[in-house]
Amino acid sequence: MATTACLGCSTRARAGEDPPGSDERPQKGDLLVFSEGDQEGKLVTAADLKVGGPPLHAWPKDPTTSVVRSASRLNEILIIKLDPADLDEKTRARAVDGIIAYSAICSHAGCPVTAWVKSDVGDKEVFKCMCHNSEFDPRAGAQVVFGPAPRRLAALPLALADGSLSVAGNFMGKVGGTQPG
Ligand code: FES
């Protein structure tokens, strides 16, 4: 789903009664569930990821209360599996079996990063925000490779046990945009 404007720039994903914890940031031990598509709500496992992408979009889910933390759009996560040999040293150190995760919220004006396309400035596929065409390279800590975004996407450490993915710590870096849409 591409957007041309910053939709829903408030931190609320939807109005109404949200269960406690649903707008809290991802926490250590959280599980991950698909945030869109046919499998929305289903647990994401390592088997759901193909080496080389595309990324999956996910929400964190509290394993104790089963609350999906979807009440803040800032909680949406991109999960991708890449060949570890393609990752830079820092990114490889954080990856689990080549799997890495980032905030899905663009650091420019806070649009969702929706595309996985060939970069405008290279021959590799990158995360792309369609609002103003910023591109982020997941192999290099989601650093900005094109466009107006001022900084990389926040990274989310993951853990992998028996094929199950979970959150291993807090977001590293600031989540969300710095400019008005
Ligand atoms: S909000 Fe992503 S490039 Fe502007």
Boltz pocket constraint, residues with backbone or C-beta under 6 A from the ligand:
constraints:
  - pocket:
      binder: B
      contacts: [[A, 6], [A, 106], [A, 107], [A, 108], [A, 109], [A, 110], [A, 111], [A, 129], [A, 130], [A, 131], [A, 132], [A, 133], [A, 134], [A, 147], [A, 148], [A, 149], [A, 177]]
      max_distance: 6.0
